[in-house]
Amino acid sequence: MISGILVKIISIILLISVGLVLILGIGTLFKGGETSKKYSNRLMQLRVLLQFIAIVALVSFAYFFKD
């Protein structure tokens, strides 16, 4: 069984990764030019995927590790 500390660590890592990809995507969008055309859409798609994974994981943790 997964311990409570491991669940918290996984949750924090998922949330930080979503935040980092969001910041990178917004920064790339504002930078504009060729960089924006090349990476902006891909970073936002990655953010959506990471958000989905984070939401599924957090809901699963909340369901299976109720106190």
FENFEN-V925748 format. One record per residue. N is the residue number from 1. RES is the residue in one small letter. PHI is phi as a letter, one per 40 degrees, with the letter a starting at -180 (999 if undefined). PSI is psi in whole degrees, -180 to 180 (999 if undefined). Layout:
n->N res->RES phi->PHI psi->PSI
n->N res->RES phi->PHI psi->PSI
This chain:
n->1 res->m phi->999 psi->147
n->2 res->i phi->c psi->134
n->3 res->s phi->c psi->163
n->4 res->g phi->c psi->-36
n->5 res->i phi->c psi->-41
n->6 res->l phi->c psi->-39
n->7 res->v phi->c psi->-43
n->8 res->k phi->c psi->-41
n->9 res->i phi->c psi->-45
n->10 res->i phi->c psi->-42
n->11 res->s phi->c psi->-44
n->12 res->i phi->c psi->-42
n->13 res->i phi->c psi->-43
n->14 res->l phi->c psi->-45
n->15 res->l phi->c psi->-39
n->16 res->i phi->c psi->-40
n->17 res->s phi->c psi->-39
n->18 res->v phi->c psi->-44
n->19 res->g phi->c psi->-42
n->20 res->l phi->c psi->-44
n->21 res->v phi->c psi->-36
n->22 res->l phi->c psi->-46
n->23 res->i phi->c psi->-43
n->24 res->l phi->c psi->-42
n->25 res->g phi->c psi->-43
n->26 res->i phi->c psi->-41
n->27 res->g phi->c psi->-42
n->28 res->t phi->c psi->-38
n->29 res->l phi->c psi->-43
n->30 res->f phi->c psi->-26
n->31 res->k phi->c psi->-39
n->32 res->g phi->g psi->-172
n->33 res->g phi->g psi->-152
n->34 res->e phi->c psi->-35
n->35 res->t phi->c psi->-43
n->36 res->s phi->c psi->-43
n->37 res->k phi->c psi->-36
n->38 res->k phi->c psi->-40
n->39 res->y phi->b psi->-22
n->40 res->s phi->d psi->-51
n->41 res->n phi->c psi->-40
n->42 res->r phi->c psi->-40
n->43 res->l phi->c psi->-38
n->44 res->m phi->c psi->-35
n->45 res->q phi->c psi->-40
n->46 res->l phi->c psi->-39
n->47 res->r phi->c psi->-44
n->48 res->v phi->c psi->-43
n->49 res->l phi->c psi->-46
n->50 res->l phi->c psi->-36
n->51 res->q phi->c psi->-43
n->52 res->f phi->c psi->-47
n->53 res->i phi->c psi->-43
n->54 res->a phi->c psi->-42
n->55 res->i phi->c psi->-45
n->56 res->v phi->c psi->-44
n->57 res->a phi->c psi->-46
n->58 res->l phi->c psi->-40
n->59 res->v phi->c psi->-40
n->60 res->s phi->c psi->-43
n->61 res->f phi->c psi->-43
n->62 res->a phi->c psi->-36
n->63 res->y phi->c psi->-46
n->64 res->f phi->c psi->-18
n->65 res->f phi->b psi->46
n->66 res->k phi->c psi->144
n->67 res->d phi->c psi->999
